[in-house]
Amino acid sequence: MPKAAVIYARISQDRVGEGLGVKRQLADCRAEAERRGWPIVAEYVDDDVSAYSGKRRPAYRAMLEAIRSREADAVLVYHVDRLHRRPIELEEFVDTCAEAGVKDLATVTGDLNLGTGDGLLIARLMGAVAAAESDAKSRRSKRKMLELAQAGKPSGGGPRPFGFQPDKVTHHPVEAAVIRDLAARLLAGEPLVSLTQWLQDNEIRTVTGKEWRTVTLRNQLKSPRMAGLREHQGQVIGKALWPPIISEDEHARIVALLTDPARRTNRTARSYLLSGLCRCGKCGGKMVTGQTRGRRRYMCRSGADFGGCGGIMISATVEDLITDAVLYRLDTPELAAAIEGRQRADENTAALSESIAADAAQLDELAALYAAGDITAPEWMKARRIIDARLKANRSRQAQQAGSTVIAGHIGNASALRTEWPAMPLGKQVAIVKALVDHITIAPGTMGARSIDPARVEVHWKL
Ligand SMILES: [Zn+2]
């Protein structure tokens, strides 16, 4: 019987992680110790967040030290996968235990005896299994999602839905009333665009603080959640735990109305080279693409979804003008110099990717902490804001770097590119244009002009 057992717990990367939260691991281990009659002399807890950024797990090292110095003679963990992330770490653990004569390693999920050959073998096997388990984690998390869905419970991560409190179950009194009002008005025939405008006029924002758009409002109003139904992977699978905001009958009518093919606006697949790149010379708004009288155009549009002045339109033949400008620019020595300078500055690309991966992992970890009840929603949001901001900045730097890679092979070789251009897929053309062009400002034109006056078009170069 051990005289000085220790508990080791670790916060994992397991996003759902119910049962693996540190509190739960510790509670289960303490109960197991009591059942076995092992006296606990210390508890060690690590946080995988720091392990991810390359630091060693300090509590784990302290525990090994306690074993080495004979202060501990038995170890209790929730599962072997808490103890080690890689088989190589297990070897060090086994060696340390062997030297110190520690033979008792117990887990809540099944125990091991390190003193026998079998125990060691099992521990090694379990270590190998733990290494393979990171793959299984996504499977477990999917299963967990399904379980939550089947129980009618809300899913773990993400922001609260509009109309509900952060617990995703209790109604938000103001927002729930807004939804009921909008649903009734929609069913009475008011167009979605007018409802969206009303939300904007009343400064009612989405839960992430953004302005509503018809597409977000459409999804909001036809969401089964509003009728107290639980959806899983796009399918309603039963009643939810939360009370409905609108009735199932209203929900069914809204879905029928909003998915009526006759109502759908005609959104064609992307076929515009300069989508998102043109700015209105009058109001500065983003110009959108579309057809008027059968001709492709870029235009500034007013209204809830667009927010422009509606004052400028230009024929899509502006694409030819921009293509020429881009191909011409690819031949300039200034561009070659700019690219070379940028590539030197970008030698830390790998560091950037690492930082992005670490931040993404940390966000997952925070979600797991929140799901396990170890931190509150405000704490979660606060921590997320900081990481999100850094992640966004790093991702945009990464995207810019990718941009210089897109055109690297084409500098000084524009005539070959010019020959290929007409047969090139639009996606590739767009990538090349976007690598060079930040945006294009379109000035007002003369009524009735037959071709585009190049003076209307001002290109703002990235490079
Ligand atoms: Zn405008």
Boltz pocket constraint, residues with backbone or C-beta under 6 A from the ligand:
constraints:
  - pocket:
      binder: B
      contacts: [[A, 280], [A, 281], [A, 282], [A, 283], [A, 284], [A, 285], [A, 300], [A, 301], [A, 308], [A, 309], [A, 310], [A, 311], [A, 312]]
      max_distance: 6.0
